[in-house]
Amino acid sequence: MRYAENPGTHREVRIAAGPARVWEIVTDVEAMAGWSPELVRVEWQDGADGPDAGARYIGHNQHPVNGEWRTVSQFTECVPGRTLTWCVLDPDGRYGDPATDPADRMATWSFALTEAPDGHTVLRQSVTIGPGRSGLSAYIDRAPDREEAIVAYRLDELGKGMTATLDGIKEAAERTERAQTPAP
């Protein structure tokens, strides 16, 4: 798949907790830094203190190959108990011209919650890369003949990160659910 095709991937996990409990964990954006292999710290912007449509935070990121950088994430959709979507922007122009408009986003991320018939929750995390320049762009510029392999490698890497994040959310939600469920 080519970068211009806005490639993406997703992962899912089944959580032994209801959507309300999972939503509490998913919307604790600061906690994501404890589970994500790249996001290390969050700074809310413009007086925001949680995810609502239009709210923004600076994400401080780290990667063993790419070093440290910051992004701005802007929430574009927040439907409590159902969907949380945000776009990632490059305000510092690390990968090209500075990008502060969601139309020039490096990626779009989302969580979608679905209640299972048994009251548990299926949580899906998704990412779509582009349409703006991102960390992949420089690699593709240097080796355009390897574009598909570069994109596939990064999607695999992002998928592993999603699995780690989803496992963290699952563990936190199920631990909280157990602690608040009365013993028989």
C-alpha positions as CSV (number, residue, x, y, z in Angstrom):
1,M,0.0,0.0,0.0
2,R,1.2,3.5,-0.8
3,Y,1.2,6.5,1.5
4,A,-1.1,8.5,-0.7
5,E,-3.7,5.8,-0.3
6,N,-4.1,6.7,3.4
7,P,-3.1,3.2,4.7
8,G,-4.3,2.1,8.1
9,T,-4.7,-0.7,10.5
10,H,-6.7,-1.6,13.6
11,R,-6.7,-4.0,16.6
12,E,-9.5,-5.2,18.8
13,V,-9.8,-6.6,22.3
14,R,-12.8,-8.0,24.2
15,I,-13.0,-6.6,27.7
16,A,-14.9,-8.1,30.7
17,A,-16.4,-4.8,31.6
18,G,-19.3,-2.6,30.4
19,P,-18.9,0.2,27.9
20,A,-19.2,2.9,30.6
21,R,-16.2,1.5,32.6
22,V,-14.2,1.1,29.4
23,W,-15.1,4.7,28.3
24,E,-13.7,6.0,31.6
25,I,-10.4,4.3,30.9
26,V,-10.3,5.3,27.2
27,T,-10.9,9.0,27.9
28,D,-8.0,9.1,30.5
29,V,-5.6,10.3,27.9
30,E,-2.8,10.8,30.4
31,A,-3.0,7.0,31.2
32,M,-2.3,6.2,27.5
33,A,1.3,7.4,28.0
34,G,1.8,4.4,30.4
35,W,0.7,1.9,27.8
36,S,1.8,3.4,24.5
37,P,5.4,2.5,23.4
38,E,5.7,6.0,21.8
39,L,3.6,8.5,23.7
40,V,5.4,9.5,27.0
41,R,3.5,12.6,28.2
42,V,0.4,14.7,27.5
43,E,-0.1,18.4,28.0
44,W,-3.6,19.7,27.6
45,Q,-4.0,22.9,25.6
46,D,-6.3,25.9,25.6
47,G,-7.8,25.1,29.1
48,A,-9.0,21.6,28.0
49,D,-8.7,18.8,30.6
50,G,-10.3,16.0,28.7
51,P,-11.3,14.8,25.3
52,D,-14.2,16.8,23.7
53,A,-14.6,17.7,20.1
54,G,-12.1,20.5,19.4
55,A,-10.0,19.9,22.6
56,R,-6.2,19.6,21.9
57,Y,-3.2,18.3,23.7
58,I,0.5,18.2,23.0
59,G,1.8,14.7,22.8
60,H,5.5,14.2,23.8
61,N,6.7,11.1,21.9
62,Q,9.8,8.9,21.8
63,H,11.0,6.2,19.5
64,P,14.3,4.3,19.5
65,V,15.1,5.2,15.9
66,N,13.4,8.6,15.5
67,G,14.3,10.2,18.8
68,E,11.9,12.6,20.6
69,W,9.3,14.9,19.1
70,R,6.0,16.5,19.9
71,T,2.7,16.5,18.1
72,V,-0.6,18.2,18.7
73,S,-3.6,16.0,18.8
74,Q,-7.1,17.5,18.2
75,F,-10.2,15.6,19.0
76,T,-12.6,15.6,16.1
77,E,-15.4,13.3,17.5
78,C,-16.4,12.4,21.0
79,V,-19.6,10.3,21.4
80,P,-19.6,9.2,25.1
81,G,-19.5,5.4,25.4
82,R,-19.1,4.9,21.7
83,T,-16.4,6.7,19.7
84,L,-13.4,8.9,20.3
85,T,-11.5,10.2,17.3
86,W,-8.5,12.6,17.0
87,C,-6.1,13.8,14.4
88,V,-2.4,14.2,14.9
89,L,-0.7,17.4,13.7
90,D,2.9,18.5,13.1
91,P,3.0,22.1,14.5
92,D,6.8,22.2,14.5
93,G,7.1,21.3,10.8
94,R,9.3,18.3,11.7
95,Y,8.2,16.5,8.5
96,G,7.6,19.4,6.2
97,D,5.6,22.6,6.5
98,P,4.1,23.1,10.0
99,A,0.6,21.6,10.1
100,T,-2.0,22.9,12.5
101,D,-5.1,22.3,10.3
102,P,-6.8,18.9,10.7
103,A,-6.9,18.8,6.9
104,D,-3.1,18.4,6.9
105,R,-3.0,15.8,9.6
106,M,-0.3,13.2,9.9
107,A,-2.7,10.5,11.1
108,T,-6.2,9.9,12.4
109,W,-6.7,7.7,15.4
110,S,-9.9,6.4,17.0
111,F,-11.4,4.1,19.6
112,A,-14.8,2.5,19.0
113,L,-16.7,0.7,21.7
114,T,-19.4,-1.9,21.0
115,E,-21.4,-3.6,23.7
116,A,-21.4,-7.4,23.4
117,P,-24.6,-9.3,24.3
118,D,-23.1,-10.4,27.6
119,G,-22.6,-6.8,28.7
120,H,-18.8,-6.9,28.0
121,T,-17.2,-4.5,25.5
122,V,-15.4,-4.9,22.3
123,L,-12.9,-2.1,21.9
124,R,-11.3,-1.3,18.6
125,Q,-8.4,1.1,18.1
126,S,-7.7,2.3,14.5
127,V,-5.2,4.5,12.8
128,T,-5.2,5.9,9.3
129,I,-1.9,7.5,8.1
130,G,-2.0,10.8,6.2
131,P,-2.9,12.8,4.2
132,G,-0.2,15.2,5.5
133,R,3.5,14.4,5.8
134,S,4.6,12.3,8.7
135,G,7.7,10.5,9.9
136,L,7.3,8.0,7.1
137,S,7.6,10.7,4.5
138,A,11.4,11.2,4.8
139,Y,12.0,7.5,4.6
140,I,9.9,7.2,1.5
141,D,11.6,10.3,0.0
142,R,15.0,8.6,0.4
143,A,13.9,5.2,-0.9
144,P,10.7,5.6,-3.1
145,D,11.2,2.1,-4.5
146,R,10.7,0.7,-1.0
147,E,7.6,2.7,-0.2
148,E,5.3,-0.3,0.2
149,A,7.7,-2.0,2.5
150,I,8.2,1.1,4.6
151,V,4.5,1.6,5.0
152,A,4.0,-2.0,5.9
153,Y,6.7,-1.9,8.5
154,R,5.3,1.2,10.1
155,L,1.7,-0.2,10.1
156,D,3.0,-3.4,11.8
157,E,4.9,-1.3,14.4
158,L,1.7,0.8,15.0
159,G,-0.3,-2.4,15.3
160,K,2.0,-3.7,18.0
161,G,1.7,-0.4,19.9
162,M,-2.1,-0.6,19.6
163,T,-2.0,-4.1,21.1
164,A,0.1,-2.9,24.0
165,T,-2.4,0.0,24.6
166,L,-5.4,-2.2,24.3
167,D,-3.9,-4.7,26.7
168,G,-3.3,-1.8,29.2
169,I,-6.9,-0.6,28.8
170,K,-8.3,-4.1,29.2
171,E,-6.3,-4.8,32.4
172,A,-7.2,-1.4,33.9
173,A,-11.0,-1.8,33.1
174,E,-11.2,-5.4,34.3
175,R,-9.3,-4.6,37.5
176,T,-11.6,-1.7,38.2
177,E,-14.7,-3.8,37.4
178,R,-13.5,-6.6,39.7
179,A,-12.9,-4.1,42.5
180,Q,-16.3,-2.6,42.2
181,T,-18.2,-5.9,41.8
182,P,-19.6,-7.2,45.2
183,A,-18.5,-10.7,46.2
184,P,-21.2,-13.4,45.9
